[in-house]
Amino acid sequence: MAPTKVLICGDLVWANEDAKQMIGPLAEIIPMKSKSRAQFYEELSTTYAGITGIYRHNTSADYIGIFDKELIDKLPSSVKWIAHNGAGYDQIDVAACKARGIGVSNTPGAVDDGTATTALYLLISACRQFSIAERNVREGKWKSDLRPAHDPSALTLGILGMGGIGGHFAKMRLLGILGMGGIGGHFAKLARAFPMKRILYHSRNPVKDAPEWAEYYPDKEKMLAEIDVLSIHVPLNEKTVHLVDEKAIRTMKKGSIIINTARGKVIDEEALIRALEDGHLYAAGLDVYPNEPQVNPKLFTFRNVTLLPHMGTETQESQHGMEVRALGNLKDFLEGKPVKDIVWELR
């Protein structure tokens, strides 16, 4: 009987020893060394022949592209599982995997703290203008052109009237969370450290273990009309592309704030830019963009927008946790056990 083989496709940096202990006794571990998609296709019938499982990291896309239908359909029939490293799995065509009988798992939970704290930083920076202030110090400008911003202790940071950076002080106490999964739920708990009047959330369904102080809104538009700050935590799929569009943004109060640590394409970027240009939005905090690593140059012109280079999971703890969780899912598959992190489309 041929030995079981698994392919390590993309970065495995922090959990190499874990991989040896978790996967080594169950399968031969083969690192992907393909430098192009064409080479990858060739090696599927040679070096990678007979692989049953794949550990996948987004960095593999730099060489072989995303796991779209074309690539999925080229995989050998022996492949039965793709253990993706990451909470978001929009680089994998899950429908194509389903058609081939290939399971897919992700790594929810492992990224909750890193991404939620990033959202909290963006929220505070958008409120207090900290990114502008830091640039001033580095450029020797000190406090020039800085006017009093908004106190996070009076949160939740939507501004009801705005006259340029600084604006009119108001008590902001309504936070809306779009997507109350692990990251959204953790962010809600962190944000509650500030004295807020209410925290609202919209998801596909009410979250069973949501805290009693988190109010479920089945109607997204109704929630948007009430809140002062919107923090986005939904996965990217065909239903969530431009979920926050022109209508959604204009439904929010004038002077509101938008925070996005999910995926760039969830927001209609041009609609966001228009709302920043005409002052409908007070500020924004962005960690993700539609065409990463490219960033729309228009965003650089707004002093009231804090920009990060998709840093949500860039902590040693998150990276190690994600790798171990992905390997754990692969291990469960190899041992014939139920994989707990199977993506919701395949449940």
Rosetta silent file (secondary structure, phi, psi, omega in degrees, C-alpha in Angstrom):
SEQUENCE: MAPTKVLICGDLVWANEDAKQMIGPLAEIIPMKSKSRAQFYEELSTTYAGITGIYRHNTSADYIGIFDKELIDKLPSSVKWIAHNGAGYDQIDVAACKARGIGVSNTPGAVDDGTATTALYLLISACRQFSIAERNVREGKWKSDLRPAHDPSALTLGILGMGGIGGHFAKMRLLGILGMGGIGGHFAKLARAFPMKRILYHSRNPVKDAPEWAEYYPDKEKMLAEIDVLSIHVPLNEKTVHLVDEKAIRTMKKGSIIINTARGKVIDEEALIRALEDGHLYAAGLDVYPNEPQVNPKLFTFRNVTLLPHMGTETQESQHGMEVRALGNLKDFLEGKPVKDIVWELR
SCORE:     score description
SCORE:     0.000 S_00000001
   1 L     0.000  130.242 -178.413    0.000    0.000    0.000 S_00000001
   2 L   -65.896  142.419  179.540    1.376    3.403   -1.030 S_00000001
   3 L   -66.578  148.124  175.806    2.189    5.736    1.858 S_00000001
   4 L   -70.098  139.905 -178.923   -0.197    8.586    2.571 S_00000001
   5 E  -127.651  142.876  172.727    1.123   11.928    1.367 S_00000001
   6 E  -128.026  148.307 -178.017    0.248   15.515    2.219 S_00000001
   7 E  -107.395  127.363  174.543    1.395   18.655    0.433 S_00000001
   8 E   -92.139  106.859 -170.552    2.530   21.756    2.315 S_00000001
   9 E  -111.218   93.284 -176.545    1.424   24.505   -0.043 S_00000001
  10 L   108.905 -172.841 -172.506    2.697   27.905    1.107 S_00000001
  11 L   -62.210  133.479  165.428    4.234   29.175    4.320 S_00000001
  12 L  -137.397   94.955 -168.301    4.679   26.945    7.354 S_00000001
  13 L  -108.066  -44.966 -169.827    6.978   29.034    9.531 S_00000001
  14 L   -96.292  -13.107 -172.327    6.028   28.811   13.186 S_00000001
  15 L  -127.320   37.043  179.129    4.822   25.218   13.504 S_00000001
  16 H   -64.339  -43.038  178.191    7.386   23.059   11.735 S_00000001
  17 H   -66.577  -38.262  176.653    8.013   20.944   14.831 S_00000001
  18 H   -60.268  -40.848 -179.481    4.267   20.696   15.403 S_00000001
  19 H   -62.018  -42.244  179.188    3.880   19.421   11.834 S_00000001
  20 H   -61.899  -40.375 -177.946    6.462   16.701   12.410 S_00000001
  21 H   -76.660  -38.463 -174.527    4.683   15.579   15.572 S_00000001
  22 H   -84.538  -41.221 -173.948    1.099   15.915   14.333 S_00000001
  23 L  -103.622  -32.513 -176.525    1.369   14.865   10.701 S_00000001
  24 L   -49.363  -46.167 -179.479    4.688   13.002   10.513 S_00000001
  25 L   -69.858  -14.232 -174.150    3.399    9.730   12.033 S_00000001
  26 L  -105.151  -24.278 -174.208    0.392    9.738    9.677 S_00000001
  27 L  -160.146  158.977  172.161    1.763   10.797    6.307 S_00000001
  28 E   -77.201  128.909 -178.064    4.777   11.745    4.262 S_00000001
  29 E   -95.454  120.349 -178.231    5.112   15.537    4.285 S_00000001
  30 E  -115.444  116.885  177.169    5.969   17.012    0.884 S_00000001
  31 E   -77.898  138.084  176.587    6.812   20.729    0.629 S_00000001
  32 L   -76.050  126.785  178.687    5.604   22.488   -2.501 S_00000001
  33 L  -119.725    9.210 -179.609    8.555   23.878   -4.462 S_00000001
  34 L   -64.236  138.032 -179.369    6.729   24.811   -7.660 S_00000001
  35 L  -104.180   -0.887  178.408    7.590   28.299   -8.906 S_00000001
  36 L  -155.508  164.731  177.484    4.673   28.643  -11.322 S_00000001
  37 H   -65.261  -40.375 -179.674    1.202   27.264  -11.943 S_00000001
  38 H   -61.040  -43.770  178.256    2.431   25.414  -15.019 S_00000001
  39 H   -65.132  -39.186  178.456    5.178   23.724  -13.007 S_00000001
  40 H   -60.016  -45.818  179.579    2.678   22.889  -10.266 S_00000001
  41 H   -60.118  -41.306  179.620    0.388   21.191  -12.784 S_00000001
  42 H   -63.702  -41.764 -174.826    3.298   19.136  -14.123 S_00000001
  43 H   -78.269  -10.580  175.469    4.388   18.051  -10.667 S_00000001
  44 L   -63.578  -25.753  179.721    0.887   16.927   -9.680 S_00000001
  45 L  -100.724    0.254  179.268    1.563   13.763  -11.674 S_00000001
  46 L  -124.195  -90.136 -176.419    5.151   13.337  -10.491 S_00000001
  47 L   -58.284  -38.590 -174.969    6.455   14.821   -7.232 S_00000001
  48 L  -101.087   10.344 -178.197    2.980   15.358   -5.786 S_00000001
  49 L   -59.966  134.540  175.762    1.335   12.224   -7.182 S_00000001
  50 L    85.180    4.854  178.478   -0.922   10.461   -4.694 S_00000001
  51 E   -64.309  140.499  179.718   -1.328   13.329   -2.233 S_00000001
  52 E  -108.037  -25.744 -179.398   -4.501   13.011   -0.175 S_00000001
  53 E  -136.705  154.626  179.721   -4.428   16.247    1.777 S_00000001
  54 E  -131.129  127.719  167.033   -3.150   19.778    1.285 S_00000001
  55 E   -91.310  126.055 -175.346   -2.107   22.347    3.867 S_00000001
  56 E  -124.751  133.480  172.503   -2.633   25.712    2.169 S_00000001
  57 L  -121.169  147.897 -177.423   -1.411   29.222    2.989 S_00000001
  58 H   -58.520  -22.708 -179.852   -2.253   32.298    0.912 S_00000001
  59 H   -64.187  -19.697  177.324    1.437   32.823    0.140 S_00000001
  60 H   -63.505  -24.354 -179.811    1.214   29.904   -2.293 S_00000001
  61 H   -64.604  -22.407  178.398   -0.780   32.214   -4.569 S_00000001
  62 H   -64.325  -22.417 -176.972    2.425   34.149   -5.266 S_00000001
  63 H  -111.878  -44.280 -173.416    3.628   31.138   -7.256 S_00000001
  64 H  -115.526    1.643 -179.660    0.660   29.057   -8.382 S_00000001
  65 L    82.470  179.471 -179.471   -2.232   31.490   -8.047 S_00000001
  66 L   -74.223  166.290  177.688   -5.394   31.056   -6.040 S_00000001
  67 E   -85.337   71.585  178.595   -7.225   27.750   -5.712 S_00000001
  68 L   -85.234 -176.928 -176.583   -9.800   28.572   -8.386 S_00000001
  69 H   -59.763  -40.041 -179.769  -11.889   26.062  -10.336 S_00000001
  70 H   -58.010  -48.041 -178.864   -9.155   25.525  -12.899 S_00000001
  71 H   -68.533  -43.539  179.780   -6.627   24.532  -10.262 S_00000001
  72 H   -57.577  -42.983 -178.197   -9.095   22.473   -8.240 S_00000001
  73 H   -69.069  -17.583  177.699  -10.065   20.502  -11.342 S_00000001
  74 H   -86.062  -15.984 -178.175   -6.390   19.727  -12.005 S_00000001
  75 L   -63.659  144.077  178.516   -5.853   18.162   -8.575 S_00000001
  76 L   -63.981  154.810 -177.652   -5.486   14.370   -8.603 S_00000001
  77 L   -63.754  -16.091  179.631   -8.508   12.328   -7.562 S_00000001
  78 L   -70.568  -21.755 -177.707   -6.578   11.223   -4.476 S_00000001
  79 L   -71.857  123.599 -178.702   -6.955   14.698   -2.913 S_00000001
  80 L  -124.200   -7.714 -179.525   -9.788   14.681   -0.384 S_00000001
  81 E  -151.400  140.271  171.806   -9.007   17.605    1.920 S_00000001
  82 E  -121.341  112.878  178.297   -7.642   21.144    1.812 S_00000001
  83 E   -96.225  101.030 -176.521   -6.719   22.514    5.239 S_00000001
  84 E   -84.791  137.348  175.855   -6.534   26.257    4.710 S_00000001
  85 L   -93.155  103.334  179.866   -4.505   28.442    7.057 S_00000001
  86 L   146.556  150.210  176.378   -6.681   31.503    7.653 S_00000001
  87 L   -74.028  -43.341  177.083  -10.145   32.494    8.759 S_00000001
  88 L   -84.045  135.926 -177.359  -10.994   33.915    5.336 S_00000001
  89 L  -130.709   34.133 -178.896  -10.922   31.397    2.502 S_00000001
  90 L   -68.841  -10.481  176.097  -12.059   33.478   -0.481 S_00000001
  91 L   -85.346    4.463  178.910   -9.001   32.286   -2.431 S_00000001
  92 E  -118.640  128.829  176.385  -10.512   28.794   -2.589 S_00000001
  93 L   -80.666   93.488 -175.511  -13.390   27.883   -4.921 S_00000001
  94 H   -65.840  -36.323  178.854  -15.411   25.902   -2.396 S_00000001
  95 H   -61.314  -40.765  178.275  -18.121   25.036   -4.941 S_00000001
  96 H   -66.201  -38.090  176.719  -15.490   23.437   -7.179 S_00000001
  97 H   -63.805  -43.528  179.644  -14.144   21.505   -4.189 S_00000001
  98 H   -60.283  -41.720  179.747  -17.634   20.306   -3.326 S_00000001
  99 H   -64.213  -28.246  179.948  -18.157   19.083   -6.883 S_00000001
 100 H   -92.871   -2.691 -177.846  -14.927   17.081   -6.613 S_00000001
 101 L    74.584   29.835 -179.829  -15.746   15.696   -3.171 S_00000001
 102 L  -104.145  125.622  177.072  -12.923   17.640   -1.529 S_00000001
 103 E   -79.555  154.257  179.455  -13.428   18.935    1.997 S_00000001
 104 E  -135.561  133.890  175.496  -12.214   22.381    3.025 S_00000001
 105 E  -126.605  159.131  175.846  -11.430   23.710    6.500 S_00000001
 106 L  -128.627 -166.730 -175.387  -10.267   27.086    7.787 S_00000001
 107 L  -128.450   62.856  176.261   -8.881   28.401   11.078 S_00000001
 108 L   -66.494  156.069  178.368  -11.497   30.448   12.930 S_00000001
 109 L    90.397  -46.053 -177.398  -10.653   31.394   16.481 S_00000001
 110 L   -65.994  -22.801 -176.367   -6.904   31.465   15.987 S_00000001
 111 L  -104.828    0.819 -171.573   -7.102   34.961   14.512 S_00000001
 112 H   -58.091  -50.599 -174.470   -9.731   36.443   16.823 S_00000001
 113 H   -68.459  -46.791 -178.234   -7.481   38.385   19.172 S_00000001
 114 H   -60.102  -44.813 -177.544   -5.052   39.691   16.570 S_00000001
 115 H   -75.336  -38.035  179.634   -7.745   40.918   14.203 S_00000001
 116 H   -65.479  -39.326  178.552  -10.058   42.260   16.917 S_00000001
 117 H   -69.873  -30.034  174.407   -7.273   44.310   18.485 S_00000001
 118 H   -64.522  -43.402  177.828   -6.432   45.669   15.041 S_00000001
 119 H   -62.240  -39.390  179.599  -10.046   46.781   14.649 S_00000001
 120 H   -65.301  -41.929  177.016   -9.912   48.409   18.080 S_00000001
 121 H   -60.628  -45.680 -179.744   -6.741   50.294   17.154 S_00000001
 122 H   -61.401  -37.872  178.457   -8.321   51.507   13.907 S_00000001
 123 H   -63.143  -48.715 -179.136  -11.375   52.641   15.839 S_00000001
 124 H   -66.092  -41.860 -179.941   -9.336   54.626   18.359 S_00000001
 125 H   -64.361  -41.089  178.496   -7.051   56.058   15.685 S_00000001
 126 H   -63.063  -35.551 -179.599  -10.004   57.131   13.545 S_00000001
 127 H   -74.902  -45.802 -171.471  -11.509   58.842   16.578 S_00000001
 128 H   -96.830   -2.600 -179.626   -8.371   60.465   17.971 S_00000001
 129 L    64.289   32.035 -175.230   -6.466   61.138   14.711 S_00000001
 130 H   -65.916  -33.932 -179.962   -3.440   59.259   16.016 S_00000001
 131 H   -66.152  -36.238  176.826   -2.158   58.281   12.573 S_00000001
 132 H   -66.900  -44.568 -177.994   -2.133   61.962   11.569 S_00000001
 133 H   -61.476  -40.352  179.326   -0.443   62.943   14.828 S_00000001
 134 H   -64.134  -43.440  178.123    2.308   60.358   14.355 S_00000001
 135 H   -60.492  -40.094  178.416    3.032   61.610   10.844 S_00000001
 136 H   -58.374  -46.049 -178.932    3.220   65.163   12.202 S_00000001
 137 H   -62.579  -45.463 -178.824    5.830   64.172   14.786 S_00000001
 138 H   -63.712  -30.097 -178.124    7.928   62.289   12.226 S_00000001
 139 L   -95.043    5.810  177.545    7.776   65.273    9.875 S_00000001
 140 L    73.423   23.724 -177.263    8.650   67.789   12.608 S_00000001
 141 L   -97.791  -10.160 -177.778    5.228   69.456   12.528 S_00000001
 142 L    52.094 -121.844 -176.166    4.252   68.670   16.141 S_00000001
 143 L  -100.406   12.938 -178.749    0.580   69.661   16.591 S_00000001
 144 L   -60.834  138.643  179.538    0.244   71.968   13.599 S_00000001
 145 L    68.678    7.926  176.909   -3.047   71.511   11.743 S_00000001
 146 L  -101.742  125.822  175.003   -4.346   69.252   14.512 S_00000001
 147 L  -111.395  160.265 -179.986   -7.582   70.244   16.185 S_00000001
 148 L   -52.124  132.509 -178.324   -9.241   68.503   19.146 S_00000001
 149 L   -96.457 -131.792 -175.834  -10.657   65.187   18.025 S_00000001
 150 L  -129.637  135.753 -174.831  -13.068   62.918   19.906 S_00000001
 151 L   -77.597  119.070  178.102  -12.633   61.270   23.282 S_00000001
 152 H   -57.563  -24.952  178.868  -12.902   57.443   23.129 S_00000001
 153 H   -70.200  -10.432  175.833  -14.406   57.504   26.621 S_00000001
 154 H  -104.953   21.764 -169.244  -17.405   59.184   25.009 S_00000001
 155 L   -52.841  174.198    9.909  -17.467   56.421   22.441 S_00000001
 156 L   -97.396   47.507  153.252  -18.783   54.829   20.119 S_00000001
 157 L    59.923   18.980  165.620  -17.328   57.410   17.941 S_00000001
 158 L   -85.744  146.004 -177.425  -19.720   58.410   15.235 S_00000001
 159 L  -111.547  124.775 -171.317  -19.682   62.169   14.884 S_00000001
 160 L   -81.464  -13.037  174.535  -23.023   63.853   14.375 S_00000001
 161 L  -149.581  142.890 -174.224  -21.614   67.001   12.821 S_00000001
 162 L  -139.416  130.870  174.606  -18.319   67.557   11.083 S_00000001
 163 L  -127.592   68.109 -177.263  -16.354   70.599   10.048 S_00000001
 164 L    80.241 -172.142  179.629  -13.118   69.125    8.785 S_00000001
 165 L   -66.087  129.378 -174.470  -10.697   67.258   10.989 S_00000001
 166 L   117.145  -74.373  171.582  -11.623   67.980   14.556 S_00000001
 167 L    69.404 -164.557 -174.659  -15.317   68.551   14.022 S_00000001
 168 L  -102.339  127.208 -179.691  -18.056   68.908   16.578 S_00000001
 169 L   -68.002  137.783  175.767  -17.899   66.961   19.801 S_00000001
 170 L  -151.853  157.008  176.234  -20.786   64.637   20.479 S_00000001
 171 L   -79.081  116.991 -177.697  -21.489   61.619   22.650 S_00000001
 172 L  -109.034  111.763 -171.388  -21.113   58.599   20.362 S_00000001
 173 L  -133.533   20.201  178.866  -22.591   55.503   21.901 S_00000001
 174 E  -125.775  114.189  179.461  -23.889   53.181   19.183 S_00000001
 175 E  -109.249  131.777  176.269  -21.609   50.543   17.672 S_00000001
 176 E  -113.809  131.020 -179.650  -22.744   48.269   14.856 S_00000001
 177 E  -114.288  121.525  179.751  -20.957   45.020   14.082 S_00000001
 178 E   -99.449   99.151 -175.445  -21.496   43.429   10.691 S_00000001
 179 L   103.213   99.193 -173.716  -20.696   39.763   11.208 S_00000001
 180 L  -106.295   51.560  174.095  -20.727   38.473   14.789 S_00000001
 181 L   -83.891 -151.584 -177.712  -18.425   35.487   14.416 S_00000001
 182 H   -61.705  -45.621 -178.313  -15.311   34.897   16.474 S_00000001
 183 H   -69.675  -48.251 -179.977  -13.566   38.116   15.459 S_00000001
 184 H   -60.340  -40.639  179.350  -16.671   40.296   15.604 S_00000001
 185 H   -66.328  -40.552  179.187  -17.647   38.874   18.976 S_00000001
 186 H   -67.766  -39.933  177.377  -14.186   39.411   20.438 S_00000001
 187 H   -61.271  -40.360  179.532  -14.084   42.960   19.092 S_00000001
 188 H   -59.359  -41.455 -179.975  -17.455   43.654   20.727 S_00000001
 189 H   -66.960  -39.459  178.233  -16.068   42.581   24.096 S_00000001
 190 H   -66.577  -44.480 -177.442  -12.982   44.757   23.686 S_00000001
 191 H   -67.265  -24.809 -178.090  -14.979   47.771   22.549 S_00000001
 192 L   -69.432  -11.678  175.091  -17.353   47.414   25.479 S_00000001
 193 L   -61.696  -24.557  174.184  -14.524   48.597   27.726 S_00000001
 194 L   -86.327  149.396 -176.653  -15.610   52.047   26.592 S_00000001
 195 L   -74.447   91.752 -179.052  -18.895   53.339   28.039 S_00000001
 196 L  -102.113  151.281  177.152  -21.289   52.609   25.228 S_00000001
 197 L   -75.443  -47.338 -178.863  -25.002   52.922   25.239 S_00000001
 198 E  -150.964  151.713  171.546  -25.610   49.928   22.977 S_00000001
 199 E  -123.037  120.822 -177.322  -23.782   47.422   20.795 S_00000001
 200 E  -110.715  154.106  175.461  -25.758   46.109   17.840 S_00000001
 201 E  -146.483  152.536  175.607  -24.903   43.331   15.406 S_00000001
 202 E  -128.738  126.026  174.854  -26.154   41.839   12.167 S_00000001
 203 L  -139.543  178.366  178.203  -25.328   38.293   11.056 S_00000001
 204 L   -56.332  -41.364 -179.660  -27.052   35.586    9.024 S_00000001
 205 L  -142.575  162.029  175.131  -28.707   34.397   12.230 S_00000001
 206 L   -59.376  142.325  178.682  -28.656   35.365   15.916 S_00000001
 207 L   -82.772  123.447 -173.570  -25.516   34.113   17.642 S_00000001
 208 L   -59.707  -41.047 -176.803  -26.530   31.499   20.224 S_00000001
 209 L  -102.450   22.803  178.098  -23.856   32.378   22.766 S_00000001
 210 L   -65.460  142.034  178.129  -23.868   36.131   22.163 S_00000001
 211 L   -63.071  153.781 -175.031  -23.720   38.157   25.394 S_00000001
 212 L   -63.521  -23.586 -178.560  -27.012   39.611   26.556 S_00000001
 213 L   -81.842   -7.228  177.720  -25.795   43.166   25.962 S_00000001
 214 E   -93.569  119.476 -175.261  -25.290   42.529   22.224 S_00000001
 215 E   -95.368  125.211  179.796  -28.508   43.269   20.339 S_00000001
 216 E   -83.033  130.137  176.014  -29.278   41.271   17.193 S_00000001
 217 L  -116.948  107.144  178.153  -30.679   43.213   14.240 S_00000001
 218 L   -67.613  -24.042 -179.277  -32.068   40.981   11.470 S_00000001
 219 L   -98.614  106.907 -177.909  -32.490   44.077    9.289 S_00000001
 220 H   -59.529  -43.759 -176.328  -29.070   45.379    8.249 S_00000001
 221 H   -63.560  -37.902  179.243  -30.412   48.697    6.953 S_00000001
 222 H   -65.150  -40.627  177.785  -32.209   49.415   10.215 S_00000001
 223 H   -63.942  -44.571 -178.739  -29.026   48.799   12.160 S_00000001
 224 H   -59.498  -35.549 -177.834  -27.013   51.030    9.836 S_00000001
 225 H   -69.025  -21.920 -175.649  -29.477   53.876   10.319 S_00000001
 226 H   -96.626  -28.447 -168.153  -28.985   53.815   14.105 S_00000001
 227 L   -83.090  162.315  176.050  -25.265   53.311   14.607 S_00000001
 228 L  -103.692  -27.732  179.079  -22.388   55.769   14.843 S_00000001
 229 E  -134.070  135.845  175.516  -19.615   53.311   14.001 S_00000001
 230 E  -114.258  124.234  174.753  -19.682   50.278   11.704 S_00000001
 231 E  -115.144  126.763 -170.425  -17.070   47.550   12.154 S_00000001
 232 E  -101.770  128.619 -176.935  -17.025   44.899    9.419 S_00000001
 233 L  -142.592   38.721  179.357  -16.264   41.247   10.179 S_00000001
 234 L  -102.013  153.240  175.068  -17.911   39.158    7.437 S_00000001
 235 L   -73.407  161.470  177.074  -16.174   36.671    5.117 S_00000001
 236 L   -93.846  122.004  172.018  -15.858   37.486    1.435 S_00000001
 237 L  -150.485 -176.398 -175.071  -18.087   35.491   -0.882 S_00000001
 238 L   -62.700  -23.385 -179.763  -20.442   36.225   -3.755 S_00000001
 239 L   -85.138  -18.768 -176.158  -23.117   37.399   -1.323 S_00000001
 240 L  -107.121   -1.514  174.481  -20.892   39.831    0.567 S_00000001
 241 L   -61.769  123.904 -177.959  -19.146   41.599   -2.325 S_00000001
 242 L    56.475   34.432  173.978  -20.105   45.288   -1.881 S_00000001
 243 L   -58.801  -36.321  174.007  -22.349   44.377    1.039 S_00000001
 244 E   -99.657   90.637 -175.691  -21.505   47.868    2.272 S_00000001
 245 L  -105.382 -169.446 -179.521  -22.425   49.816   -0.845 S_00000001
 246 H   -55.125  -46.782 -178.540  -23.446   53.393   -1.599 S_00000001
 247 H   -61.132  -44.926 -178.975  -26.930   52.847   -0.181 S_00000001
 248 H   -62.436  -44.564 -179.012  -25.593   51.281    3.015 S_00000001
 249 H   -64.472  -41.482 -179.076  -23.072   54.066    3.598 S_00000001
 250 H   -74.674  -16.880  174.640  -25.646   56.793    2.979 S_00000001
 251 H   -72.239  -28.187  178.303  -28.048   55.025    5.340 S_00000001
 252 L   -69.739  157.023  179.627  -25.569   55.663    8.143 S_00000001
 253 L   -62.877  149.090  172.630  -25.665   58.953   10.019 S_00000001
 254 L   -62.945  132.383 -178.955  -23.654   61.860    8.690 S_00000001
 255 L    90.956   14.643  179.261  -20.358   61.895   10.562 S_00000001
 256 E   -81.141  174.411  179.856  -20.145   58.145   11.149 S_00000001
 257 E  -125.318  142.156  174.683  -17.030   55.983   11.082 S_00000001
 258 E  -120.011  131.954  176.725  -16.363   52.764    9.153 S_00000001
 259 E  -119.079  131.687  179.276  -13.777   50.181   10.240 S_00000001
 260 E  -133.514  113.427  173.446  -12.860   47.259    7.968 S_00000001
 261 L  -120.578   15.794 -176.825  -10.607   44.367    8.969 S_00000001
 262 L   -91.773  -91.734  175.682  -12.490   41.748    6.933 S_00000001
 263 L  -141.766  143.555 -174.682  -11.922   41.923    3.172 S_00000001
 264 H   -60.892  -35.922 -175.138  -11.599   44.982    0.961 S_00000001
 265 H   -75.185   -6.322  175.531  -14.240   43.944   -1.552 S_00000001
 266 H   -67.040  -28.530  177.427  -16.944   43.863    1.126 S_00000001
 267 E  -101.407  139.517  167.901  -17.026   47.671    0.776 S_00000001
 268 L   -73.687  101.419 -171.921  -17.734   49.529   -2.448 S_00000001
 269 H   -60.987  -39.605 -179.833  -14.474   51.461   -2.294 S_00000001
 270 H   -65.559  -37.006  176.747  -15.555   54.233   -4.660 S_00000001
 271 H   -65.885  -39.040  176.747  -18.704   54.802   -2.582 S_00000001
 272 H   -61.755  -45.232 -179.292  -16.532   54.970    0.543 S_00000001
 273 H   -63.077  -42.279  178.459  -14.248   57.526   -1.098 S_00000001
 274 H   -61.364  -40.357 -179.081  -17.181   59.682   -2.178 S_00000001
 275 H   -68.895  -29.579  174.894  -18.559   59.648    1.373 S_00000001
 276 H   -74.963  -37.927 -179.028  -15.179   60.746    2.725 S_00000001
 277 H   -64.771  -41.782 -176.013  -14.864   63.468    0.104 S_00000001
 278 L   -93.926    5.179  174.697  -18.225   65.070    0.834 S_00000001
 279 L    82.851    7.739  177.490  -17.960   64.683    4.614 S_00000001
 280 L   -64.501  -37.591  174.721  -20.725   62.129    5.059 S_00000001
 281 E   -99.692  137.006  176.515  -18.193   59.965    6.901 S_00000001
 282 E   -73.362  -41.953 -176.043  -16.093   61.481    9.667 S_00000001
 283 E  -164.168  171.233  175.617  -13.312   58.926    9.325 S_00000001
 284 E  -147.658  152.959  174.321  -12.399   55.387    8.353 S_00000001
 285 E  -129.326  119.803 -172.510   -9.923   52.758    9.488 S_00000001
 286 E  -125.604  131.227  173.978   -8.853   50.190    6.891 S_00000001
 287 L  -113.899   -7.345 -174.536   -6.668   47.099    7.136 S_00000001
 288 L  -137.484  154.365 -173.636   -7.867   45.508    3.883 S_00000001
 289 L  -144.546  155.715 -175.563   -8.292   46.617    0.275 S_00000001
 290 L   -63.206  -33.637 -173.550   -9.922   45.266   -2.902 S_00000001
 291 L  -126.914   51.538 -178.436   -6.685   44.798   -4.877 S_00000001
 292 L   -58.086  142.761    6.256   -3.998   44.085   -2.308 S_00000001
 293 L   -86.983    5.157  176.802   -1.171   44.922   -2.109 S_00000001
 294 L   -72.136  141.145  177.246   -2.189   47.881   -4.262 S_00000001
 295 L  -121.742  135.212  179.458   -4.032   50.653   -2.406 S_00000001
 296 L   -56.343  120.336 -177.935   -6.228   53.205   -4.141 S_00000001
 297 H   -56.593  -25.507  179.755   -4.113   56.417   -4.257 S_00000001
 298 H   -61.520  -31.599 -178.695   -7.201   58.466   -3.408 S_00000001
 299 H   -65.844  -27.616  179.947   -7.142   56.995    0.095 S_00000001
 300 H   -68.864  -17.624 -176.381   -3.719   58.555    0.722 S_00000001
 301 H   -83.764  -10.618 -176.984   -5.240   62.025    0.346 S_00000001
 302 L   -96.194  115.725  177.067   -7.519   61.691    3.384 S_00000001
 303 L   -70.860  -19.180 -177.901   -5.934   62.739    6.670 S_00000001
 304 L   -95.115   16.954  177.939   -8.908   61.237    8.506 S_00000001
 305 E  -118.354  123.653  175.240   -8.297   57.699    7.214 S_00000001
 306 E   -92.870  127.989 -176.021   -5.993   55.289    9.063 S_00000001
 307 E  -119.347  132.649  174.521   -4.419   52.722    6.732 S_00000001
 308 L  -126.554  153.901 -177.425   -2.697   49.450    7.650 S_00000001
 309 L   -90.761   59.894 -179.326   -1.168   46.807    5.303 S_00000001
 310 L    51.771   64.513 -174.364   -3.457   43.871    6.226 S_00000001
 311 L  -100.384    1.799 -171.036   -1.870   43.463    9.658 S_00000001
 312 L   -51.489  -42.812 -176.539   -4.769   41.811   11.482 S_00000001
 313 L  -103.850   10.795 -174.997   -3.151   38.402   11.934 S_00000001
 314 L   -84.159   63.456  168.888    0.468   39.559   11.929 S_00000001
 315 L  -128.722  152.707  179.851    1.388   38.467   15.431 S_00000001
 316 H   -60.664  -38.952 -178.625    3.578   35.513   16.348 S_00000001
 317 H   -65.839  -44.396  179.468    0.789   34.093   18.477 S_00000001
 318 H   -64.944  -44.566 -177.682   -1.804   34.346   15.704 S_00000001
 319 H   -63.103  -45.105  178.333    0.544   32.933   13.063 S_00000001
 320 H   -65.147  -43.610 -179.677    1.531   29.952   15.203 S_00000001
 321 H   -62.186  -39.493  178.805   -2.055   29.374   16.271 S_00000001
 322 H   -65.842  -43.550 -179.586   -3.303   29.440   12.688 S_00000001
 323 H   -63.785  -44.824 -179.553   -0.660   26.981   11.512 S_00000001
 324 H   -64.814  -40.006 -179.322   -1.338   24.571   14.366 S_00000001
 325 H   -67.028  -40.698  177.103   -5.097   24.777   13.864 S_00000001
 326 H   -63.284  -42.777  177.428   -4.786   24.099   10.132 S_00000001
 327 H   -64.092  -36.431  177.451   -2.496   21.157   10.862 S_00000001
 328 H   -63.171  -39.569  176.619   -4.978   19.923   13.460 S_00000001
 329 H   -64.811  -40.953  178.389   -7.731   19.903   10.863 S_00000001
 330 H   -65.118  -39.471  178.275   -5.475   17.993    8.479 S_00000001
 331 H   -62.386  -45.550  178.838   -4.623   15.528   11.254 S_00000001
 332 H   -58.985  -42.232  178.336   -8.302   14.915   12.005 S_00000001
 333 H   -60.954  -46.950 -177.810   -8.909   14.200    8.312 S_00000001
 334 H   -64.001  -31.336 -179.845   -5.990   11.770    8.124 S_00000001
 335 L   -87.405    0.012  178.979   -7.221    9.952   11.226 S_00000001
 336 L    76.071   20.300  179.439  -10.731    9.695    9.833 S_00000001
 337 L   -94.086  158.789  173.953  -12.200   11.949   12.510 S_00000001
 338 L   -61.589  135.012  178.558  -14.792   14.706   11.969 S_00000001
 339 L   -90.781  117.252 -171.179  -13.019   17.946   11.073 S_00000001
 340 L   -71.897  -24.503 -175.079  -14.421   20.626   13.367 S_00000001
 341 L  -102.281   27.479  176.926  -13.482   23.613   11.216 S_00000001
 342 E   -59.730  137.018 -175.616  -15.110   22.532    7.964 S_00000001
 343 L   -64.522  150.944 -168.890  -16.280   25.657    6.122 S_00000001
 344 H   -63.563  -27.732 -179.410  -19.982   26.428    6.486 S_00000001
 345 H   -65.869  -19.475 -176.849  -20.786   25.879    2.789 S_00000001
 346 H  -107.401    4.479 -177.603  -19.897   22.193    3.181 S_00000001
 347 L   -78.074    0.000    0.000  -21.590   21.485    6.501 S_00000001
